[in-house]
Amino acid sequence: MLELSGEFPVKLLCKTMGINRSSFYYWKKHLGTPAPRTKNLLDNIQLFTEYHLKYPSHGYRWLNAKIRLDTGAAFSDPYAHKYCRIAGVKSKAKHYKYKKPGDPGRIFPNLLSAELSIDGPLQCIVSDMTAFCVKGIHYELTLYMDLWNNEIVSHALSAKRGDRMTYISGLENLLELKKTHPEYKMILHSDQGSVYASKAYNELLPMYVNRSMSRAGTPTDNATMESINGWIKAELFMDLHVTGEKPVEQEIDDYIVFFNEERPAYSLNYLTPKQYREAHVVA
């Protein structure tokens, strides 16, 4: 109607639409100066939309936590859901389906199946390798993550298929870090991959490291690490737009910093791994 008011008399348009002229002029007056509540709603919708464009792999709860971390703006989850629903914001990441457990491991027992009491750093480390391609080049990334605060404490990258050194280099860095916490024994959990099961790999482990393995063909035995692997690929390519324009090694190092220091984690009540660790040290 506003567009037509320049071509037809307002009186005629209001009569045709069945509304009062005063209502039309009231609406027109407030169109450019919305009420504070309406403006606040629009601003918040815009904020969540901007964060969704930057991190499209995540849903409203994570976006809400990231906004709180970055800006200090605090919204309840129902309001965050409302803003995202109005804006049509949904996670674009694919989620993995549950797989039926496989046969028990025959190399090392699955210590994660017991009720572990993890109350400090480096008590239980989980590891896995994930692969991805950038500009036609195949990369393999081995990660070591602390189950206590979901912090990636060691990683290694290679552009060579089946490179055993990503596992070895990551393990050596992990063992160096472990020297800073000699008071803890450590469980190292992985799948039954050929390198993890090899004699050469396990002979590197000191006596204070207890070895643990998932059942064959059962990624749910290492659910946290498997979940992280899925998120890493989604975030690398959907959110951080890894393209290979910079050295991939540098982009991975930058992502690890983002993961540990700038990425809220649901399992940590939306603290980052670094925030959780620092809160524990203060306590």
Backbone torsions as a table, in degrees:
resi	resn	phi	psi	omega
1	MET	NA	-36.6	-179.5
2	LEU	-61.7	-39.3	179.6
3	GLU	-66.5	-36.3	-177.0
4	LEU	-77.0	-18.1	-175.6
5	SER	-66.3	-16.6	176.5
6	GLY	-83.7	-12.2	-177.6
7	GLU	-111.2	-27.0	-176.9
8	PHE	-127.7	154.6	176.7
9	PRO	-60.5	137.8	179.7
10	VAL	-61.2	-37.3	179.8
11	LYS	-58.7	-42.2	-179.8
12	LEU	-68.5	-41.3	-180.0
13	LEU	-64.9	-42.4	-179.9
14	CYS	-65.4	-39.0	178.9
15	LYS	-64.6	-41.7	179.8
16	THR	-64.9	-40.6	-179.0
17	MET	-81.7	-12.3	179.1
18	GLY	74.9	34.5	178.9
19	ILE	-127.2	160.6	178.4
20	ASN	-78.2	147.2	177.2
21	ARG	-63.4	-35.0	179.6
22	SER	-62.5	-37.0	178.4
23	SER	-65.2	-40.4	178.9
24	PHE	-63.9	-46.0	-178.2
25	TYR	-68.7	-33.0	176.1
26	TYR	-64.4	-45.6	179.7
27	TRP	-63.9	-41.6	-178.9
28	LYS	-65.7	-38.0	-179.1
29	LYS	-64.3	-39.9	-175.5
30	HIS	-90.6	-2.4	-179.1
31	LEU	-64.4	-42.0	-179.1
32	GLY	-84.4	-14.9	179.2
33	THR	-130.2	76.7	-178.1
34	PRO	-63.7	157.7	177.7
35	ALA	-62.1	153.2	-178.8
36	PRO	-53.3	-40.1	-179.1
37	ARG	-64.6	-42.1	179.4
38	THR	-66.8	-42.5	178.9
39	LYS	-62.6	-40.3	178.3
40	ASN	-62.8	-41.6	177.6
41	LEU	-61.2	-47.0	-179.5
42	LEU	-64.0	-39.9	179.0
43	ASP	-63.3	-41.5	-178.7
44	ASN	-69.4	-38.7	176.2
45	ILE	-62.0	-42.4	178.1
46	GLN	-63.0	-39.6	-179.9
47	LEU	-62.6	-48.0	-179.9
48	PHE	-66.3	-34.6	177.7
49	THR	-64.2	-41.9	179.7
50	GLU	-64.5	-42.0	179.2
51	TYR	-69.5	-33.9	176.6
52	HIS	-65.5	-39.5	177.6
53	LEU	-64.2	-30.7	179.7
54	LYS	-82.5	-35.4	-178.7
55	TYR	-129.0	69.5	-174.1
56	PRO	-69.3	-11.0	-177.8
57	SER	-79.3	-8.9	-173.0
58	HIS	-110.8	157.0	177.4
59	GLY	-95.5	-170.9	-168.9
60	TYR	-66.5	-34.0	-178.3
61	ARG	-65.8	-45.7	179.6
62	TRP	-67.1	-42.5	178.6
63	LEU	-59.8	-40.1	178.3
64	ASN	-61.1	-43.6	179.6
65	ALA	-66.9	-38.7	-179.7
66	LYS	-67.7	-39.8	176.8
67	ILE	-62.9	-42.3	178.6
68	ARG	-63.3	-40.9	-179.9
69	LEU	-65.8	-42.2	-174.6
70	ASP	-80.9	-38.9	-170.4
71	THR	-114.7	-17.6	-175.8
72	GLY	84.0	-4.1	178.5
73	ALA	-74.1	126.1	-176.0
74	ALA	-111.1	122.2	176.5
75	PHE	-123.0	145.3	172.9
76	SER	-70.9	157.0	179.2
77	ASP	-60.6	-39.7	177.1
78	PRO	-60.5	-39.9	178.1
79	TYR	-68.8	-40.2	177.9
80	ALA	-60.8	-41.6	177.9
81	HIS	-63.4	-40.2	179.3
82	LYS	-61.9	-47.2	-178.9
83	TYR	-61.9	-43.5	-178.9
84	CYS	-68.4	-36.3	179.1
85	ARG	-64.8	-43.1	178.7
86	ILE	-63.3	-38.8	-177.8
87	ALA	-82.9	-6.9	-178.1
88	GLY	73.5	28.8	-177.4
89	VAL	-86.0	124.2	175.7
90	LYS	-141.8	150.2	176.5
91	SER	-63.2	137.6	179.0
92	LYS	-99.7	2.3	-177.9
93	ALA	-80.4	146.5	174.9
94	LYS	-88.4	141.5	-178.7
95	HIS	-111.4	142.3	-175.8
96	TYR	-80.5	145.1	179.5
97	LYS	-88.5	154.9	178.4
98	TYR	-63.5	137.9	177.2
99	LYS	-114.6	145.3	-178.6
100	LYS	-64.6	136.6	-179.9
101	PRO	-59.7	148.2	178.1
102	GLY	-98.0	-161.8	-178.3
103	ASP	-74.7	151.5	177.9
104	PRO	-59.2	150.1	178.0
105	GLY	-69.7	146.5	-179.2
106	ARG	-110.3	-1.7	-177.4
107	ILE	-97.1	-55.9	175.9
108	PHE	-133.6	149.3	179.6
109	PRO	-71.3	159.8	176.8
110	ASN	-89.0	95.8	-177.7
111	LEU	-75.0	-17.9	179.3
112	LEU	-73.6	-16.2	179.3
113	SER	-72.1	-20.2	175.1
114	ALA	-81.6	162.9	178.6
115	GLU	-80.9	97.9	-178.4
116	LEU	-84.7	144.2	174.3
117	SER	-106.7	99.6	-178.0
118	ILE	-103.6	111.0	-176.2
119	ASP	-124.6	16.2	179.6
120	GLY	-166.7	172.9	-175.8
121	PRO	-69.8	150.6	171.4
122	LEU	61.9	23.6	175.1
123	GLN	-84.8	-31.4	179.4
124	CYS	-143.8	116.4	-179.2
125	ILE	-112.7	133.2	175.7
126	VAL	-113.7	147.3	-175.4
127	SER	-139.0	151.5	175.9
128	ASP	-164.3	164.8	176.4
129	MET	-115.6	139.1	174.6
130	THR	-127.5	148.6	-176.6
131	ALA	-121.4	148.4	177.7
132	PHE	-156.3	166.1	-179.7
133	CYS	-120.7	140.1	173.7
134	VAL	-133.5	120.8	-178.5
135	LYS	53.3	40.3	177.0
136	GLY	79.0	0.3	179.0
137	ILE	-98.4	130.8	-179.0
138	HIS	-85.3	127.0	177.8
139	TYR	-119.6	145.8	174.6
140	GLU	-123.9	127.1	-176.4
141	LEU	-119.4	119.8	176.9
142	THR	-102.3	130.5	-176.0
143	LEU	-119.7	145.9	171.3
144	TYR	-124.4	120.9	-173.9
145	MET	-124.9	137.9	178.9
146	ASP	-83.1	118.4	-178.6
147	LEU	-66.8	-19.7	-178.6
148	TRP	-64.2	-45.0	-178.4
149	ASN	-133.1	15.8	178.1
150	ASN	57.6	30.1	179.0
151	GLU	-90.1	133.9	174.6
152	ILE	-78.6	107.6	-172.3
153	VAL	-94.5	-13.5	177.5
154	SER	-159.8	146.9	176.6
155	HIS	-155.7	159.1	177.4
156	ALA	-150.3	141.8	-175.6
157	LEU	-125.0	143.9	176.8
158	SER	-144.2	146.9	175.2
159	ALA	-98.7	15.4	-179.6
160	LYS	-111.0	126.6	-180.0
161	ARG	-63.9	135.6	176.6
162	GLY	67.1	24.4	-178.3
163	ASP	-72.5	112.9	-178.9
164	ARG	-69.7	-21.3	-173.7
165	MET	-69.8	-20.9	176.2
166	THR	-64.1	-38.5	177.9
167	TYR	-67.9	-46.3	-175.8
168	ILE	-66.6	-47.8	-178.9
169	SER	-62.0	-43.2	178.1
170	GLY	-61.9	-39.6	179.5
171	LEU	-66.7	-42.9	-179.7
172	GLU	-62.1	-41.2	177.1
173	ASN	-64.8	-38.1	178.0
174	LEU	-62.3	-44.9	-178.1
175	LEU	-66.6	-32.2	174.8
176	GLU	-65.3	-41.9	178.5
177	LEU	-65.8	-36.3	-178.1
178	LYS	-62.5	-25.3	179.8
179	LYS	-63.9	-19.5	178.4
180	THR	-78.3	-12.3	177.7
181	HIS	-130.7	66.7	-177.8
182	PRO	-68.7	-13.7	-176.5
183	GLU	-73.7	-16.0	-176.8
184	TYR	-104.9	137.9	162.9
185	LYS	-78.9	159.5	-174.6
186	MET	-131.6	136.9	170.6
187	ILE	-100.2	132.1	175.4
188	LEU	-114.5	114.6	-175.7
189	HIS	-112.6	140.2	177.7
190	SER	-152.4	-179.1	171.8
191	ASP	-84.2	-170.3	-177.5
192	GLN	-98.1	31.9	177.4
193	GLY	-57.8	157.1	-172.8
194	SER	-60.1	-38.5	-179.8
195	VAL	-72.5	-44.9	179.0
196	TYR	-59.8	-31.9	-177.5
197	ALA	-89.2	-7.3	-173.4
198	SER	-71.7	152.7	178.2
199	LYS	-65.4	-39.9	-177.9
200	ALA	-61.2	-39.7	-179.2
201	TYR	-68.4	-49.6	-173.6
202	ASN	-73.9	-20.6	175.9
203	GLU	-71.9	-16.4	177.2
204	LEU	-76.1	-16.0	-173.6
205	LEU	-79.5	131.3	175.8
206	PRO	-70.9	172.7	-175.6
207	MET	-65.4	-27.6	-175.4
208	TYR	-80.1	-0.7	178.9
209	VAL	-99.7	120.0	175.6
210	ASN	-92.7	128.1	-176.0
211	ARG	-88.6	140.9	-179.6
212	SER	-142.1	146.4	-179.0
213	MET	-140.1	148.0	173.7
214	SER	-71.5	159.5	171.4
215	ARG	-66.7	152.5	-178.8
216	ALA	-58.8	132.9	177.0
217	GLY	63.8	28.4	-176.4
218	THR	-129.1	78.8	-179.2
219	PRO	-63.1	-21.6	179.6
220	THR	-67.4	-16.9	175.2
221	ASP	-70.0	-19.6	176.7
222	ASN	-125.2	50.4	-168.0
223	ALA	-60.8	-41.4	-177.8
224	THR	-62.3	-45.7	-179.3
225	MET	-67.7	-40.4	178.7
226	GLU	-63.6	-40.1	178.7
227	SER	-63.9	-43.3	179.7
228	ILE	-62.4	-40.5	177.9
229	ASN	-57.6	-41.7	178.7
230	GLY	-65.1	-44.4	-179.6
231	TRP	-66.2	-37.2	-177.7
232	ILE	-59.2	-46.9	-178.4
233	LYS	-67.3	-37.9	177.7
234	ALA	-64.0	-45.0	-177.1
235	GLU	-71.7	-38.0	-179.4
236	LEU	-60.0	-43.1	-171.8
237	PHE	-100.1	-29.7	-179.3
238	MET	-90.1	-36.4	-174.2
239	ASP	-99.3	-50.2	-174.6
240	LEU	-93.4	-8.5	172.4
241	HIS	55.1	56.1	174.5
242	VAL	-66.0	122.2	-175.8
243	THR	-124.1	-12.8	-176.0
244	GLY	88.1	3.6	177.0
245	GLU	-65.7	-36.3	171.2
246	LYS	-100.2	163.2	174.9
247	PRO	-55.2	131.2	-177.1
248	VAL	-61.3	-35.3	178.5
249	GLU	-57.7	-42.3	179.3
250	GLN	-67.8	-39.0	179.6
251	GLU	-65.2	-37.2	177.2
252	ILE	-68.1	-43.1	177.7
253	ASP	-60.1	-41.1	178.5
254	ASP	-64.1	-38.8	179.8
255	TYR	-66.1	-39.7	179.3
256	ILE	-60.7	-40.5	176.1
257	VAL	-62.5	-45.3	177.7
258	PHE	-59.0	-45.8	-177.4
259	PHE	-61.5	-44.9	-175.0
260	ASN	-79.7	-30.3	-169.4
261	GLU	-117.4	-18.3	-173.7
262	GLU	-127.1	-0.9	-174.0
263	ARG	-108.0	109.0	177.3
264	PRO	-62.9	142.7	-178.6
265	ALA	-116.6	128.7	-179.0
266	TYR	-57.9	-43.6	-176.1
267	SER	-68.2	-13.6	178.9
268	LEU	-107.9	24.6	-175.5
269	ASN	56.3	38.6	176.4
270	TYR	64.4	27.0	163.2
271	LEU	-86.6	158.5	170.9
272	THR	-81.8	159.8	175.9
273	PRO	-54.3	-39.1	179.2
274	LYS	-65.5	-44.1	179.0
275	GLN	-60.9	-42.3	-179.5
276	TYR	-63.8	-43.9	179.6
277	ARG	-63.4	-44.5	-179.0
278	GLU	-66.5	-36.3	176.6
279	ALA	-64.7	-36.7	179.3
280	HIS	-68.5	-40.6	-179.8
281	VAL	-64.3	-42.1	178.5
282	VAL	-62.6	-42.8	-179.3
283	ALA	-65.0	NA	NA
